[in-house]
Amino acid sequence: MAVIDALYNELLRRTRDASQGLPVARWTELLVLDSPPQPVLNKRLTAAAIADVRQRLTRPDHVLLEDLSQQLHGPETALVRKLRAGSASKEVIEEAQTLRAHAEGHRFKELAMGAWPGDQAIETDLDQRLLLLTRRTGRSHRGRPQPADAIFDELQRMLDASPGTYDRHPRYAQDGVLLMGRACAISDECNFGWGSDRDVS
């Protein structure tokens, strides 16, 4: 699962960093001191040293840190309610949940490995481009008997055909599947619906 993978990768990185270089002289004797020198402390991975990792994995308000099974099988989300309002088939609802979880897992792994760019403007640009596309696609299918399925399929086709148009600074590897998952996450944040007459939030 993405959360476990990310924690594992982050702890490996910290272990690798702590293991760099040769140990100080008489390091085994220094370990028993109440206050060993800093070079010795730098090679310890204590609970305090990974407290921030634990905090990131347990913040209840952080959507990226939810267990993926909770995303797939937990209480009905805004995404699912909106898809149902657009008369989505069971298959599309399941695909949307899986794609969203996949995209969030990718994002969290990149964050844990320090590979996710810190410029919020890049993420905002991507989300705005996806939002414009999803709303425009939704309008084109307004009035259909089962709009959510048609919107979902058309969005996936468009993102597969031209991922670089939306993911200009490849946060999601210019991958249409990951971008579709991000679009589902934006819907879950109540920014667009799937063909319903009103926004279900």
Secondary structure, 3 states (H helix, E strand, C coil): CHHHHHHHHHHHHHHHHHHCCCCCCCHHHHCCCCCCCHHHHCCCCCCCCCHHHHHHHHCCCCHHHCCHHHHHHCCCCHHHHHHHHCCCCHHHHHHHHHHHHHHHHHHHHHHHCCCCCCCHHHHHHHHHHHHHHHHHHHHHCCCCCCHHHHHHHHHHHHHHHCHHHHCCCCCCCCCHHHHHHHHHHHHHCCCCCCCCCCCCC
